[in-house]
Each structure stands twice: as C-alpha cells, then as structure tokens.
Amino acid sequence: MTSQPTGVQEPWGHPGAPQSEARQERRPPRARWLLGVIATLLALAAGTLQVLGIIQASNLNWERGTLLAWLAIGTSVIAFIVGLVAVIMNRGRRWGVVAMVAAVIANPWVLAQLLGALD
C-alpha cells in the first residue's frame, strides 16, 4: 500500500503539501518610491547649502562661502544622478524627476552660468 495514513501531512515544500495562511511567508511591500525621495532630499540639501554659501559670502566670509558652494555642487550632482537612477529603475519616478530639476536649479555653477547669460 502506497497511501499514507489519515492525519499525516506531507512535509512543507512538497508539491502536494497543504498551504495554510499562517505558514505562507509574506513579505512587506517594498517602498518603490524611496530612491526618488532620497534624491529629492539630496537636492533640497544642495539648495540649502547654496543659500548658506550665499549668506556666508555676503558676510565677507569667502572661505566658508566657497566651501559651501563646492559642497552644494557635489550634493546637487549626486542628487541628479540618484534621481536619474530612480527614473530609470522606476523607483519613484516622479520624485526622481523633481530631484533632477531641483538639483539643476540648486547647482551654484548652473546658477552663475544662467545669471551670466542674462547680463
């Protein structure tokens, strides 16, 4: 006889094993928007660094203003790249686009080029 006695269940993972709700592994849904939000926060940080650099430079603290401007440039470049990755990988596309636009606006070099072109 090849049949199993009543009440004995097959081991888990076996094709005929019963599936109960308690034993099924459930993963929490991943936050697909997280990378785009991180990029947007980086772009906002770049804008904040730019404003702080302008304030320091206007108070004739050139060294600190220059340092903050370089930090704003680096942060905005990183924010743009992370936003681009978010758009490409569909990990918060809208946030990624917002981050890329904000990173371009928050870049002091781009701002200087735009203001110079208006002169």
C-alpha positions as CSV (number, residue, x, y, z in Angstrom):
1,M,0.0,0.0,0.0
2,T,1.3,3.3,-1.0
3,S,-1.2,5.6,0.6
4,Q,-0.4,7.5,3.8
5,P,-2.3,7.0,7.0
6,T,-5.0,9.6,7.8
7,G,-3.8,12.6,9.7
8,V,-0.2,12.6,8.5
9,Q,0.7,15.6,6.3
10,E,3.4,15.7,3.7
11,P,6.4,17.8,4.5
12,W,6.4,21.5,3.6
13,G,7.7,22.3,0.2
14,H,6.3,19.1,-1.2
15,P,4.0,19.8,-4.2
16,G,1.0,18.3,-2.5
17,A,1.6,20.0,0.8
18,P,-1.3,22.0,2.2
19,Q,-1.0,25.7,2.1
20,S,-2.2,27.5,5.3
21,E,-2.3,31.2,5.7
22,A,-0.1,31.0,8.8
23,R,2.7,29.2,7.1
24,Q,3.0,31.2,4.0
25,E,5.8,33.7,4.1
26,R,4.6,37.2,3.4
27,R,7.0,40.0,2.7
28,P,6.0,43.5,3.4
29,P,5.7,45.5,0.2
30,R,8.9,47.4,-0.7
31,A,8.8,51.1,-0.8
32,R,9.3,51.7,-4.5
33,W,9.3,55.5,-4.1
34,L,12.2,55.6,-1.6
35,L,15.1,56.2,-4.0
36,G,13.3,59.2,-5.6
37,V,12.6,60.7,-2.2
38,I,16.2,60.3,-1.2
39,A,17.2,62.1,-4.4
40,T,14.8,64.9,-3.7
41,L,16.1,65.3,-0.1
42,L,19.6,65.5,-1.5
43,A,18.5,68.2,-4.0
44,L,16.9,70.1,-1.1
45,A,20.1,69.8,0.9
46,A,22.1,71.2,-2.1
47,G,19.7,74.1,-2.3
48,T,20.2,74.7,1.5
49,L,23.9,74.6,1.1
50,Q,23.8,77.1,-1.7
51,V,21.7,79.5,0.3
52,L,24.1,79.2,3.3
53,G,27.0,79.7,1.0
54,I,25.5,82.9,-0.4
55,I,24.8,84.2,3.1
56,Q,28.4,83.5,4.2
57,A,29.8,85.1,1.1
58,S,27.6,88.2,1.5
59,N,29.0,88.5,5.1
60,L,32.5,88.6,3.6
61,N,33.4,85.1,4.8
62,W,34.7,84.0,1.4
63,E,36.4,80.7,2.6
64,R,33.3,79.3,4.2
65,G,31.1,80.5,1.3
66,T,33.3,78.9,-1.2
67,L,33.4,75.6,0.8
68,L,29.6,75.6,1.0
69,A,29.3,76.3,-2.7
70,W,31.5,73.3,-3.6
71,L,29.5,71.1,-1.2
72,A,26.3,72.3,-2.9
73,I,27.8,71.5,-6.4
74,G,28.8,68.0,-5.2
75,T,25.5,67.3,-3.5
76,S,23.4,68.5,-6.5
77,V,25.4,66.3,-8.9
78,I,24.8,63.3,-6.6
79,A,21.1,64.2,-6.3
80,F,20.8,64.4,-10.1
81,I,22.5,61.0,-10.6
82,V,20.3,59.4,-7.9
83,G,17.2,61.0,-9.4
84,L,18.2,59.7,-12.8
85,V,18.7,56.2,-11.4
86,A,15.2,56.4,-9.7
87,V,13.6,57.4,-13.0
88,I,15.4,54.6,-15.0
89,M,14.7,51.9,-12.4
90,N,11.1,53.1,-11.7
91,R,11.9,53.6,-8.0
92,G,10.0,56.8,-7.5
93,R,9.9,58.3,-11.0
94,R,8.0,61.5,-10.1
95,W,10.2,62.1,-7.1
96,G,13.3,61.4,-9.3
97,V,12.2,64.0,-11.9
98,V,11.5,66.5,-9.2
99,A,15.0,65.8,-7.8
100,M,16.7,66.2,-11.1
101,V,15.0,69.6,-11.7
102,A,15.8,70.8,-8.2
103,A,19.4,69.6,-8.5
104,V,19.9,71.6,-11.6
105,I,18.4,74.7,-10.0
106,A,20.3,74.2,-6.8
107,N,23.7,73.9,-8.5
108,P,25.7,77.2,-7.9
109,W,27.7,76.7,-11.1
110,V,24.5,76.4,-13.2
111,L,23.0,79.4,-11.4
112,A,26.2,81.5,-12.1
113,Q,26.0,80.5,-15.8
114,L,22.3,81.4,-16.1
115,L,22.9,84.8,-14.4
116,G,25.9,85.5,-16.6
117,A,23.9,84.7,-19.7
118,L,21.2,87.2,-18.7
119,D,23.8,90.0,-18.4
